[in-house]
Amino acid sequence: MSEEFKNPLHGILNMSHSVLKRERHMLQERSIEELETVLSIGHRLTLRLNDLIDMMSLQEGSLRLQKKAVSIQPIVTGVLDMLQYSTEVKRIKMVNQIAKDFPPVIADESRLVQIVYNLLHNAVKYTDEGIISVRAFTEKRKCFYCDFRYRNWYGRGHP
């Protein structure tokens, strides 16, 4: 069933990416921004679709994790980039304070992206102004914990 949704979505993403890559130099700035928005929304829909598939797998007891060493800094950067459009109408600054040389964590990369996306999406959704920052700390060169902070919280709830 997931292929019924994934295939058309990935087709849209692939075509949009191809047009943007091939014709960027001929497009007006507004058209470039609109194609980039289509790509951003498509990537978010992919994450939501994966969430639904995972939920079905959990209900069936068949969810499998693909654990490996993963660098968390670029994951957070990528998610912040995806959510950047959401902050344009708000007075929110998003900051990734995780060092580029932060040691890898053992995790399922796609699940980690989902978790980070969901946490930061909610932070943006429920924050009207302020700073959303992500930090990570080590103890003996191993990841100790990650910290998602919301400063100047003037949101509608969900601290």
C-alpha positions as CSV (number, residue, x, y, z in Angstrom):
1,M,0.0,0.0,0.0
2,S,2.8,2.4,0.8
3,E,4.0,2.2,-2.8
4,E,0.7,3.6,-4.0
5,F,1.7,6.9,-2.2
6,K,5.5,6.8,-2.4
7,N,5.8,6.3,-6.2
8,P,3.8,9.3,-7.3
9,L,5.4,11.5,-4.6
10,H,8.9,10.4,-5.6
11,G,8.0,11.0,-9.2
12,I,7.0,14.6,-8.4
13,L,10.2,15.1,-6.4
14,N,12.4,13.6,-9.1
15,M,10.8,15.7,-11.9
16,S,11.0,18.9,-9.8
17,H,14.6,18.3,-8.9
18,S,15.5,17.6,-12.6
19,V,13.8,20.7,-13.9
20,L,15.4,22.8,-11.2
21,K,18.9,21.3,-11.9
22,R,18.6,21.5,-15.7
23,E,16.9,24.9,-16.1
24,R,17.9,26.9,-13.0
25,H,19.9,29.3,-15.1
26,M,16.8,30.1,-17.3
27,L,14.2,30.4,-14.5
28,Q,13.1,33.5,-12.8
29,E,14.0,33.7,-9.1
30,R,10.3,33.3,-8.1
31,S,10.1,30.0,-10.2
32,I,13.2,28.7,-8.5
33,E,11.8,29.5,-5.1
34,E,8.5,27.8,-6.0
35,L,10.3,24.6,-7.2
36,E,12.4,24.6,-4.0
37,T,9.2,24.9,-2.0
38,V,7.7,21.9,-3.9
39,L,10.8,19.9,-3.1
40,S,10.7,20.9,0.6
41,I,7.0,20.1,0.9
42,G,7.6,16.8,-0.9
43,H,10.4,15.8,1.5
44,R,8.2,16.6,4.5
45,L,5.4,14.5,3.0
46,T,7.9,11.7,2.6
47,L,8.7,12.0,6.3
48,R,5.0,11.9,7.2
49,L,4.4,8.9,5.0
50,N,7.3,7.1,6.6
51,D,5.8,8.0,10.0
52,L,2.5,6.3,8.9
53,I,4.3,3.3,7.6
54,D,6.2,3.0,10.8
55,M,3.0,3.2,12.8
56,M,1.5,0.4,10.8
57,S,4.7,-1.7,11.4
58,L,4.6,-1.0,15.1
59,Q,1.0,-2.2,15.2
60,E,1.9,-5.3,13.4
61,G,5.0,-5.9,15.5
62,S,7.3,-5.8,12.5
63,L,9.3,-2.6,12.9
64,R,13.0,-3.2,12.2
65,L,15.7,-0.8,13.1
66,Q,18.9,-0.4,11.0
67,K,21.4,0.7,13.6
68,K,24.7,2.2,12.6
69,A,27.0,5.0,13.4
70,V,25.3,8.2,12.4
71,S,26.5,11.8,12.6
72,I,23.8,13.9,14.2
73,Q,25.1,17.4,13.3
74,P,24.3,17.2,9.5
75,I,20.9,15.6,10.3
76,V,19.9,18.5,12.5
77,T,21.2,21.0,9.9
78,G,19.1,19.2,7.2
79,V,16.0,19.3,9.3
80,L,16.5,23.0,10.2
81,D,16.9,23.7,6.4
82,M,13.6,21.9,5.7
83,L,11.8,23.8,8.4
84,Q,13.3,27.2,7.4
85,Y,10.3,28.2,5.3
86,S,8.0,27.7,8.4
87,T,9.9,30.5,10.3
88,E,9.6,33.1,7.6
89,V,6.4,34.5,8.9
90,K,7.5,34.3,12.5
91,R,10.3,36.0,14.4
92,I,12.1,32.7,15.1
93,K,15.8,32.0,14.8
94,M,16.9,28.4,14.5
95,V,20.4,27.5,15.6
96,N,22.3,24.2,15.3
97,Q,24.9,24.4,18.1
98,I,26.2,20.8,17.6
99,A,29.9,20.8,16.7
100,K,30.7,19.4,13.2
101,D,33.2,17.0,14.9
102,F,30.6,15.7,17.4
103,P,31.1,11.9,17.8
104,P,28.6,9.7,15.9
105,V,25.7,8.1,17.7
106,I,24.4,4.5,17.1
107,A,20.9,4.9,15.7
108,D,18.6,4.1,12.9
109,E,19.2,7.1,10.7
110,S,15.7,7.4,9.2
111,R,14.1,7.1,12.7
112,L,16.6,9.7,14.0
113,V,15.6,12.1,11.2
114,Q,11.9,11.5,12.0
115,I,12.5,12.2,15.7
116,V,14.5,15.4,15.1
117,Y,12.0,16.6,12.5
118,N,9.0,16.0,14.8
119,L,10.6,17.7,17.7
120,L,11.8,20.7,15.7
121,H,8.5,20.9,13.7
122,N,6.6,21.1,17.0
123,A,9.0,23.8,18.3
124,V,8.4,25.9,15.2
125,K,4.6,25.2,15.3
126,Y,4.2,26.3,18.9
127,T,6.7,29.2,19.0
128,D,5.7,32.6,17.8
129,E,9.1,34.3,18.4
130,G,12.4,33.5,20.0
131,I,15.3,31.1,19.4
132,I,15.1,27.4,18.8
133,S,18.5,25.8,19.4
134,V,19.8,22.3,19.3
135,R,22.8,21.3,21.4
136,A,24.5,18.0,22.1
137,F,26.9,17.1,24.9
138,T,29.5,14.4,25.3
139,E,30.9,12.5,28.3
140,K,34.2,10.7,27.7
141,R,33.9,11.4,23.9
142,K,30.5,9.6,23.7
143,C,27.2,11.3,23.0
144,F,25.7,12.0,26.4
145,Y,22.5,13.7,25.5
146,C,20.9,16.1,23.0
147,D,19.1,19.2,24.1
148,F,16.4,21.0,22.2
149,R,15.8,24.5,23.7
150,Y,13.3,27.2,23.1
151,R,14.3,30.6,24.4
152,N,12.0,33.6,24.6
153,W,9.1,31.2,24.5
154,Y,6.0,33.1,23.4
155,G,4.2,30.2,21.9
156,R,0.8,28.7,22.3
157,G,1.7,25.9,24.6
158,H,3.7,22.6,24.4
159,P,6.9,23.7,26.1
